[in-house]
Amino acid sequence: MTDLPVPLLSRACRIFLALSYPGGTDAIPAIKRPYLAIAPDQPLGPLLAPPVCQALPAVGGGIRGYAFRLGSSTYPHLKLQAVCAADGRWVFAVDTHDVLRLPPGNPDTEGLALLQTANRRLKEEIERAWEADGLLTLNALLRRAVALQDAPGSPSSPEAAGGR
């Protein structure tokens, strides 16, 4: 796997942290502040160390990417994920890490639903900001794939299937 380019990681982290901690630098936990201002020539190795970063294993061994537990001002488990696609491009996503089902009648159900809604909105905001900055997101990759599939002349386009 190709190493994650430090300039890409820098841009992704800066945007993620700025939107996740609207209170500014002082609101960011000290252990995560180094990710706010990553120099383009900074070595990658120290940024990939636990407890903030964990490697994402690839099927069959190796590493397919990284998850950075950067959190937010309201939820410490929010993660920035960077995954290397088959073509070598790096794809960024926010993992809200909040998929949880509570038993019916649990008194925390309403609070969890509010947290999940806030996390989803923050995820969407961060990913839109990444795309505006030229970073590739999973949603953008999926939109491109659908657009190619629907393009005239594509074997799976509606025209080829006899539709429209």
Secondary structure, DSSP 8 states (H G I E B T S, - for coil): -----HHHHHHHHHHHHHHH-TT-GGGS-GGGGGGTS--TTS-SGGGG-TTTEEEEE-TTSSEEEEEEE---SS-TT-EEEEEE-TTS-EEEEEE--------TT-TTHHHHHHHHHHHHHHHHHHHHHHHHTT--BHHHHHHHHHHHHHSTT-TTSTTTTT--
